[in-house]
Amino acid sequence: MPGGQPPAAPAGQRTPATAAERKATLAAERRAKAAAARQAQRRAGRRRRIGVRAAIAAGVLGVVAGLFALFHNASSHQGVGAYPYQVGSPGPGHAAPGFTLAASTGGQVSLSAYRGTSVLLFFQEGLTCQPCWNQITDLQKHAAQLRAAGISQIISITGDPIRPVAQKTRDMGLTTPVLSDPGLTVSRQYHANSYGMMGAGRDGHSFILVGPDGAIRWRADYGGKPKYIMFLPTASLLADMKAGEHPS
């Protein structure tokens, strides 16, 4: 053989071998690409799951933080001045106007019957104001604290007729006498209808403490502008009463 070179393989033998190698290489490349794509999809899925978990965790933390702030603010505003009020007339030092009104407990109730004891009058909006009735419930729950403060009796007064008022007290299991003042005669004597969100046709949310001698010792009209407060915790009421402050 010239030059000592081995004889070249026939063309018909080289082509099939080269095609097979090329086919195998392409198949291997496709498998590698498919495996890489699957791995990328798995990584993306893991990232999405981690992101969702992080978002849920952040949301839970946000809710917890919000609830903490809500309850913290609620508990930190139970002291004096947390519920602003005005002081109407007649106020402390004035004689409490007398009255006799139909009571939810049956018959009639007169203020004069409580002479010699301290009575807390609670003028409230009436049947359309559920927070007002919740207020009576809260007062009853804290009867021991009220007695410790020297209050012997609580009497609520509203402008609604006595029959639905009596039914409401029965439905809610209330034992506090709720008196009916449909013409607002007594309410106007105390100007308790000057501090409600419904105008002069309804009382607001007024407390008047009448001492054993029949004189007003303390007054707070919570239902006036700008907040029109229709409920406050009994603890805050007692704190305001003890402090004797009159924020407007």
C-alpha positions in Angstrom: 0.0 0.0 0.0 1.4 3.4 -0.9 2.7 5.4 2.0 1.9 2.6 4.4 -1.7 3.9 5.0 -4.5 1.4 5.8 -7.2 1.1 3.2 -10.2 3.4 3.8 -13.5 1.8 4.7 -16.1 1.7 2.0 -18.6 4.5 2.1 -21.5 2.2 2.5 -20.0 0.9 5.8 -19.2 4.4 7.3 -22.6 6.0 6.8 -24.8 3.6 8.9 -22.3 3.8 11.8 -22.2 7.6 11.7 -26.0 7.9 11.6 -26.5 5.6 14.5 -24.1 7.5 16.6 -25.7 10.8 15.6 -29.2 9.3 16.5 -27.9 8.1 19.8 -26.4 11.4 20.6 -29.5 13.3 19.7 -31.6 11.0 21.9 -29.2 11.4 24.8 -29.4 15.2 24.4 -33.2 15.1 24.3 -33.3 13.0 27.5 -30.9 15.4 29.2 -33.0 18.4 28.2 -36.2 16.7 29.4 -34.6 15.8 32.7 -33.3 19.3 33.1 -36.8 20.7 32.3 -38.4 18.3 34.9 -35.8 19.4 37.5 -36.5 23.1 36.7 -40.2 22.5 37.1 -39.7 20.7 40.4 -37.5 23.6 41.6 -40.2 26.1 40.5 -42.9 24.1 42.2 -40.9 24.0 45.4 -40.3 27.8 45.2 -44.1 28.4 44.7 -45.0 26.2 47.6 -42.5 28.0 49.8 -43.9 31.3 48.7 -47.4 30.2 49.5 -46.4 29.0 52.9 -44.6 32.2 53.6 -47.6 34.3 52.5 -49.9 32.2 54.7 -47.5 32.6 57.6 -47.3 36.3 57.1 -51.1 36.5 56.9 -51.5 34.6 60.1 -48.9 36.8 61.8 -50.7 39.9 60.5 -54.1 38.6 61.9 -52.5 37.8 65.2 -50.8 41.1 65.4 -54.1 42.9 64.5 -56.0 41.0 67.2 -53.3 41.7 69.7 -53.5 45.4 68.9 -57.3 45.3 69.1 -57.4 43.7 72.5 -54.5 45.7 73.8 -56.2 48.9 72.8 -59.5 47.7 74.2 -57.9 46.8 77.5 -55.8 49.9 77.7 -58.8 52.2 77.2 -60.8 51.1 80.2 -59.7 53.9 82.4 -60.7 57.4 83.1 -61.4 59.5 79.9 -61.6 56.5 77.6 -65.2 57.3 76.9 -65.8 61.1 76.6 -68.9 62.6 78.1 -70.6 65.8 78.8 -72.3 67.0 82.0 -75.8 68.3 81.4 -78.2 70.2 83.7 -79.3 69.5 86.4 -75.9 68.4 87.4 -74.0 67.7 90.6 -75.3 69.7 93.6 -78.8 70.2 92.1 -81.9 68.4 93.5 -82.9 65.5 91.3 -86.4 66.0 89.9 -88.9 63.5 91.3 -90.9 61.1 89.1 -93.3 58.1 89.2 -93.3 55.9 86.1 -94.6 52.5 85.0 -91.9 49.8 85.5 -91.0 46.7 83.7 -91.0 44.9 87.0 -94.7 45.7 87.4 -96.6 48.6 88.9 -95.0 52.0 89.2 -91.6 53.2 90.6 -91.0 56.5 92.3 -87.6 58.1 92.9 -88.7 59.2 96.4 -89.0 55.5 97.4 -85.2 55.3 97.3 -84.6 58.3 99.6 -81.8 57.4 102.0 -79.9 55.3 99.4 -77.8 56.1 96.3 -79.6 55.4 93.0 -78.0 55.4 89.6 -80.4 56.6 86.9 -79.6 55.3 83.4 -81.5 57.2 80.6 -81.2 55.2 77.4 -82.5 55.2 73.8 -84.8 52.3 74.1 -85.9 49.2 72.1 -84.0 50.2 68.9 -80.7 50.4 70.7 -79.4 46.9 71.5 -76.1 48.3 73.0 -78.3 50.2 75.5 -79.8 46.9 76.7 -76.3 45.3 76.7 -75.3 48.1 79.0 -78.0 47.0 81.5 -76.8 43.4 81.2 -73.2 44.6 81.9 -74.4 46.6 84.9 -76.1 43.6 86.3 -73.0 41.4 85.9 -71.0 44.0 87.9 -73.6 44.4 90.6 -71.1 43.6 93.3 -68.7 46.3 92.1 -71.5 48.8 92.0 -72.6 48.0 95.5 -69.0 48.4 96.6 -69.1 51.9 95.1 -72.1 52.7 97.3 -74.8 52.3 94.6 -77.8 50.6 96.1 -80.1 50.6 93.0 -80.0 51.0 89.2 -83.0 52.4 87.4 -83.2 52.7 83.6 -85.6 55.1 81.9 -86.6 55.1 78.2 -89.3 56.7 76.1 -90.8 53.5 74.8 -94.1 52.1 75.9 -94.1 49.8 79.0 -95.5 46.6 77.4 -92.7 46.1 74.8 -90.2 47.3 77.4 -91.4 44.7 79.9 -91.2 42.0 77.2 -87.7 43.0 76.2 -86.5 42.7 79.9 -88.1 39.3 80.1 -86.5 38.1 76.9 -83.1 39.2 78.1 -83.6 38.0 81.7 -83.1 41.5 83.1 -84.1 42.3 86.7 -83.2 45.9 86.6 -86.3 48.1 86.6 -86.8 49.8 83.3 -89.3 52.7 83.5 -91.4 53.9 80.6 -91.5 57.7 79.9 -93.3 57.8 76.6 -93.9 61.5 76.6 -90.3 62.2 77.7 -91.6 64.3 80.6 -89.0 63.1 83.0 -86.3 62.9 80.3 -86.8 66.6 79.5 -86.7 67.5 83.2 -83.2 65.9 83.3 -82.4 67.1 79.7 -81.4 63.5 79.0 -82.9 63.8 75.5 -80.3 66.4 74.6 -77.5 63.9 74.1 -78.8 61.3 71.7 -78.0 60.6 68.0 -81.8 60.5 67.2 -82.4 64.1 68.2 -84.6 65.4 71.0 -87.2 62.6 70.5 -85.0 60.0 72.2 -82.7 59.8 75.2 -79.0 59.3 74.6 -76.8 57.4 77.1 -76.9 59.4 80.3 -76.0 58.3 83.9 -77.1 60.4 86.9 -76.1 59.4 90.4 -78.7 60.6 93.0 -77.4 60.6 96.6 -79.3 59.6 99.7 -80.4 63.2 100.2 -82.0 63.4 96.8 -79.3 65.6 95.3 -77.3 64.7 92.2 -73.8 63.6 93.1 -72.4 62.9 89.6 -73.6 63.0 86.0 -72.2 61.8 82.7 -73.9 62.2 79.3 -72.0 59.7 77.1 -74.4 59.7 74.2 -73.6 63.2 72.8 -71.5 64.4 69.9 -69.1 63.6 68.5 -68.9 59.9 69.4 -72.5 59.1 70.5 -71.4 56.4 72.8 -74.1 53.8 73.4 -72.1 51.3 75.5 -69.2 51.5 77.9 -67.8 48.9 80.3 -69.0 49.2 83.8 -65.4 49.4 84.9 -64.9 52.6 82.9 -68.1 54.0 84.3 -67.0 53.4 87.8 -63.5 54.8 87.1 -65.1 58.0 85.7 -67.4 58.3 88.7 -64.6 57.8 91.1 -62.4 60.4 89.4 -65.2 62.8 89.2 -63.8 64.2 85.9 -66.0 65.9 83.4 -64.3 65.7 80.0 -66.2 67.2 77.1 
